[in-house]
Amino acid sequence: MKKIILAAACAVALVFAGTAAAALQPWTYDPGNACNTTSAYANGTLHLVKDCPTETNASAGAAITGVSGTFSSASFTLASVTQCQGGSPRFNVVTSDGTFFLGCNNVTPTIDSSGAATYTFTAATLAAAGQQVPTPTGSIQNIDVVLDVQGSADLTDITVNGVKEVPTPAHHGKPSHPGKAAQCKHGGWKTFSSPKFKNQGACVSYVATHGKHGK
């Protein structure tokens, strides 16, 4: 009996250890410097902006770090249903089974008295909306919340597997990785954490070849 209790306690501890490290890390991606993309977190809201045509290779979003295990749920609230355009913003969920896109048009939102719309992604809500996209399976490798259509979105109450995601103090409103080569210059390459860079050249190379977060 003691062994069972101890095992259960250890399992709970591991869950909290995993979720404690989870956090939002805002980023922007615009390798051609074609837009004035914005990703900033303040007063409980993640504000995303893409001010150029949808077809432009640019996006804004936030990485959700420290998430592991399997997917059970995710959600966010938009200031209005009008901020849901073309399935964006969405969650990009990368697992051992592939990449799953969970867009705001793939589930039916819950609207409150203020007009705010909450989009909840579970196996049940995706099925109820006609299973337009597959429910994520496999072990989670990384998750981002992404805006890649022209416009803006104000997201609050971003959750993954029941855990509310907010930036850590080190990344409060700051990008975790570069979206433009200009961000690497003048020592800017030293400020990024996901990934870290050895020099300016490595940072610029990342933007050119590994920074894309779009579809």
C-alpha positions as CSV (number, residue, x, y, z in Angstrom):
1,M,0.0,0.0,0.0
2,K,2.8,2.4,0.9
3,K,4.5,1.7,-2.4
4,I,1.3,2.5,-4.3
5,I,0.9,5.8,-2.4
6,L,4.5,6.7,-3.0
7,A,4.2,5.9,-6.7
8,A,1.1,8.1,-7.0
9,A,2.9,10.9,-5.2
10,C,5.8,10.7,-7.5
11,A,3.6,10.8,-10.5
12,V,1.8,13.9,-9.3
13,A,5.2,15.5,-8.6
14,L,6.4,14.7,-12.1
15,V,3.2,16.3,-13.6
16,F,3.7,19.5,-11.7
17,A,7.4,19.5,-12.5
18,G,6.6,19.3,-16.2
19,T,3.9,21.9,-16.2
20,A,5.8,24.4,-14.0
21,A,8.3,24.9,-16.8
22,A,5.6,25.5,-19.4
23,A,5.5,29.1,-20.7
24,L,4.7,31.3,-23.6
25,Q,7.6,32.7,-25.6
26,P,6.4,35.3,-28.2
27,W,8.0,35.3,-31.6
28,T,7.7,36.8,-35.1
29,Y,8.7,35.4,-38.4
30,D,9.3,37.7,-41.4
31,P,12.5,36.7,-43.3
32,G,11.8,39.1,-46.2
33,N,11.1,42.1,-43.9
34,A,7.8,42.5,-45.7
35,C,5.6,43.1,-42.7
36,N,5.5,44.8,-39.4
37,T,4.6,41.6,-37.5
38,T,4.0,41.9,-33.8
39,S,3.9,39.4,-31.0
40,A,3.7,40.9,-27.5
41,Y,2.2,39.8,-24.2
42,A,0.8,42.4,-21.7
43,N,-1.8,42.4,-19.0
44,G,-2.8,38.8,-19.7
45,T,-3.3,39.2,-23.5
46,L,-1.1,37.9,-26.3
47,H,-1.4,40.5,-29.1
48,L,-0.6,39.2,-32.5
49,V,-0.4,41.3,-35.7
50,K,0.4,40.5,-39.4
51,D,-0.1,43.7,-41.3
52,C,0.6,42.4,-44.8
53,P,-1.3,40.2,-47.3
54,T,-2.0,36.6,-46.1
55,E,0.1,35.1,-48.9
56,T,3.2,36.9,-47.6
57,N,5.6,34.5,-45.9
58,A,5.3,36.0,-42.4
59,S,3.6,35.1,-39.2
60,A,3.4,36.0,-35.5
61,G,2.9,33.7,-32.6
62,A,4.2,32.2,-29.4
63,A,6.0,29.0,-28.6
64,I,4.5,27.0,-25.7
65,T,7.5,25.5,-23.9
66,G,7.8,22.7,-21.4
67,V,4.8,20.6,-22.6
68,S,5.3,16.9,-22.9
69,G,3.2,13.7,-22.9
70,T,0.1,13.3,-25.1
71,F,-2.4,15.9,-26.1
72,S,-5.7,16.1,-24.3
73,S,-6.9,19.7,-24.7
74,A,-6.0,23.2,-25.7
75,S,-7.9,26.5,-25.7
76,F,-7.7,30.2,-26.2
77,T,-10.2,33.1,-26.0
78,L,-10.4,35.8,-28.7
79,A,-11.7,39.3,-28.1
80,S,-14.3,38.7,-30.8
81,V,-15.2,36.0,-33.3
82,T,-14.3,38.5,-36.1
83,Q,-10.6,37.8,-35.1
84,C,-10.9,34.3,-36.4
85,Q,-10.0,34.4,-40.1
86,G,-9.2,31.5,-42.3
87,G,-8.5,29.1,-39.4
88,S,-6.0,31.5,-37.8
89,P,-5.0,31.9,-35.0
90,R,-4.5,28.2,-34.4
91,F,-2.4,25.8,-32.5
92,N,0.4,24.0,-34.4
93,V,0.9,20.8,-32.5
94,V,4.0,18.8,-33.4
95,T,4.1,15.2,-32.1
96,S,5.9,12.0,-32.8
97,D,3.0,11.2,-35.2
98,G,3.3,14.4,-37.3
99,T,2.0,18.0,-37.2
100,F,-1.6,18.8,-36.3
101,F,-3.2,22.2,-37.1
102,L,-6.0,23.2,-34.7
103,G,-7.6,26.4,-36.2
104,C,-10.3,28.6,-34.7
105,N,-12.6,27.5,-37.5
106,N,-12.3,23.9,-36.6
107,V,-14.5,24.0,-33.4
108,T,-17.6,25.9,-32.4
109,P,-16.7,28.7,-30.0
110,T,-18.4,29.6,-26.7
111,I,-19.4,33.3,-26.7
112,D,-19.7,35.2,-23.5
113,S,-21.8,38.3,-22.7
114,S,-18.9,40.6,-23.7
115,G,-18.6,39.0,-27.2
116,A,-15.4,37.2,-26.4
117,A,-15.1,33.8,-28.0
118,T,-13.5,30.8,-26.4
119,Y,-12.2,28.0,-28.7
120,T,-11.6,24.7,-27.0
121,F,-9.9,21.8,-28.8
122,T,-10.5,18.3,-27.5
123,A,-11.3,15.0,-29.2
124,A,-15.0,15.7,-28.4
125,T,-15.2,19.3,-29.6
126,L,-13.3,18.5,-32.8
127,A,-15.7,15.6,-33.5
128,A,-18.7,17.7,-32.7
129,A,-17.6,20.2,-35.3
130,G,-17.4,17.5,-38.0
131,Q,-13.8,16.4,-37.4
132,Q,-12.4,18.9,-40.0
133,V,-8.9,18.1,-38.7
134,P,-7.4,15.1,-36.9
135,T,-7.1,15.1,-33.2
136,P,-3.4,15.1,-32.2
137,T,-1.9,11.8,-31.3
138,G,1.6,10.7,-30.3
139,S,4.0,12.3,-27.9
140,I,4.1,16.1,-27.9
141,Q,7.4,17.6,-29.2
142,N,6.4,21.2,-29.5
143,I,3.4,23.5,-29.7
144,D,3.0,27.0,-31.1
145,V,0.0,29.4,-31.3
146,V,0.2,31.1,-34.7
147,L,-1.4,34.0,-36.6
148,D,-0.4,33.8,-40.3
149,V,-3.3,35.6,-42.0
150,Q,-3.6,39.4,-42.5
151,G,-5.0,41.0,-39.4
152,S,-4.7,40.9,-35.7
153,A,-5.8,38.8,-32.8
154,D,-6.0,39.3,-29.0
155,L,-5.7,36.0,-27.2
156,T,-6.3,35.4,-23.5
157,D,-6.6,32.3,-21.3
158,I,-4.3,30.2,-23.5
159,T,-4.2,26.7,-22.1
160,V,-2.7,23.4,-23.0
161,N,-3.7,20.2,-21.3
162,G,-5.5,22.3,-18.6
163,V,-2.5,24.5,-17.8
164,K,-2.7,28.2,-18.4
165,E,0.3,29.5,-20.4
166,V,1.9,32.8,-19.6
167,P,5.5,34.1,-20.3
168,T,8.2,33.7,-17.7
169,P,9.7,36.9,-16.5
170,A,12.7,36.4,-18.8
171,H,10.4,36.2,-21.9
172,H,7.6,38.6,-20.9
173,G,6.7,40.2,-24.2
174,K,10.1,39.3,-25.7
175,P,10.7,37.0,-28.6
176,S,12.5,33.7,-27.9
177,H,14.0,33.4,-31.3
178,P,14.6,35.8,-34.3
179,G,12.1,36.3,-37.1
180,K,14.3,38.9,-39.0
181,A,18.0,39.0,-39.8
182,A,18.1,42.5,-38.5
183,Q,17.3,41.2,-35.0
184,C,20.6,39.3,-35.1
185,K,22.7,42.4,-35.6
186,H,24.4,44.7,-33.0
187,G,24.6,41.9,-30.5
188,G,20.9,40.9,-30.8
189,W,21.9,37.3,-31.4
190,K,23.0,37.1,-27.8
191,T,19.5,37.8,-26.5
192,F,17.7,34.7,-27.9
193,S,17.1,31.5,-26.0
194,S,15.3,29.1,-28.3
195,P,17.7,28.4,-29.8
196,K,20.8,30.1,-28.4
197,F,23.4,31.2,-31.0
198,K,27.2,31.1,-31.0
199,N,27.5,34.2,-33.2
200,Q,25.6,36.6,-35.5
201,G,26.1,34.4,-38.5
202,A,24.4,31.4,-36.9
203,C,21.5,33.6,-36.0
204,V,21.1,35.0,-39.5
205,S,21.4,31.4,-40.9
206,Y,18.6,30.3,-38.6
207,V,16.3,33.0,-39.9
208,A,17.0,32.1,-43.5
209,T,16.5,28.3,-43.1
210,H,14.9,27.2,-39.8
211,G,12.6,30.0,-38.6
212,K,9.4,29.3,-40.5
213,H,6.3,28.7,-38.3
214,G,3.6,28.9,-41.0
215,K,1.7,26.0,-42.5
